[in-house]
Amino acid sequence: MAYTQDDFGHLADTVLRLLRRNATKNLARVLDKLRPADIAGLFSRVSDNRWLQLFQLVEPQEKAADVLTEMEIDIQTSFLERLSDIELANLLAIMDSDDAADILEALTEERAAAILALTGTKTELSDAAVLLKYDPDTAGGIMNPDVFALPAAMTAQEAIAELQRRSDELEMVFYLYIINEHGHLVGVCSLRDLVITPPHIQLADLMTTDVLRVTTSTDQEEVARIADRYNLLAVPVVDESNKLVGMITVDDIIDVIRAEATEDMLRMAGITDDSVSERAGVLDAAKARIPWLLASFIGGILAVFVISSFEETLARIAALAAFIPIVLGMGGNVGTQSSTIVTRGIALGRIEISRLWHVLWREVATGVLCGVVYGLILGAVVAIKYHDFSQPLLLSVTIGVSLLCSMTIAALVGGGIPLVFERFRIDPAIAAGPFVTTSVDVLGILIFFLIARFALSSVLGVA
């Protein structure tokens, strides 16, 4: 069964009680009924000194290997330190090669080499060792080299027989890839087409030659975009010579999407994975966050100097100080909205850099429209609140126009900075955090006081 959040909470409580009572037989029966992903989820609810006790009750070993691959990364990394090299080598030997490669990547080079030496020439880990030569964030690093491919001269009947013969070896078969005598990818066909085709038809006559593929150096985020755009369940991976070397299945693509979305979200907040790990210490979390806060700190210092340069204006018109928070706050919100929308659009491939001016125009126009609406509302509030001011209408218009300009500039900055970052091949998610916030705050407060000084000095003699 699939557990809801509440159901899983009750399950975790039951497991904890059984662990405390050392009721190993009852606990083993509970674990036997659970899927590997559910067991892996229990490790975040159990204290780390109970992890080995829980893991050793998972049977058979193939299921234990699946549990290890399903663990959250920070938990998996800590748990690997508790396994001996022999125990880990035995688990890796029965995993799919791409999963084994991911775990070997998390180990130190020395330990990974020692474990590979222990396993000898076992096929799965030999394939995993090959995957380690690729960047882990590329298609080569996440692919599964066990891909089902057959020669174009084979008939449909022969292909079905081969698929049945090798079914136990293959992780997932969504498509049948067709290769030539040199191992180059030349076509693809669906399993449905294979089954309903007359037995004597050759794969060369059945296949589609327009195959969507990626190379081993393709970034994993681009792989996810391709799978999403074309609704693929698997993406073939080829090398520079178009030789088929692996495939990336939908489960790995989902992991990529989740990891990239999490990374972008954290970067937009100006933090890193290290600082949000539940097992990170206070000092480690602070070290990870302090550098990202530097941009905001510098922006705050700049804002202090900007405001101090308008002290005389503030002294003459003290009412201006009351509106600094709303001008900065509204501008900051618009900037964050624009940067988030643009960053997300770039990540999903919906915004192309070639359409830069169109994207900027849309964000600026949106900022202007929002600024007009809230500028009018704020202007009305000013006119009512400061009706006894010597020039209430002028003050009202000044504050309203300042808010309009602040929100417009915020939209331009929020939409523009991620596009500039993308142009220079820097992750635009970084721009959505401290950079946009700092820029919008400094520019917003500067615009506010410049407009106030210009508008009010002409009538009231404010310097």
Beta strands, then each sheet from edge to edge (+ up, - down):
strand 1: 149-151
strand 2: 175-179
strand 3: 185-190
strand 4: 214-215
strand 5: 234-238
strand 6: 244-249
sheet 1: 1+ 2+ 3-
sheet 2: 4+ 5+ 6-
end
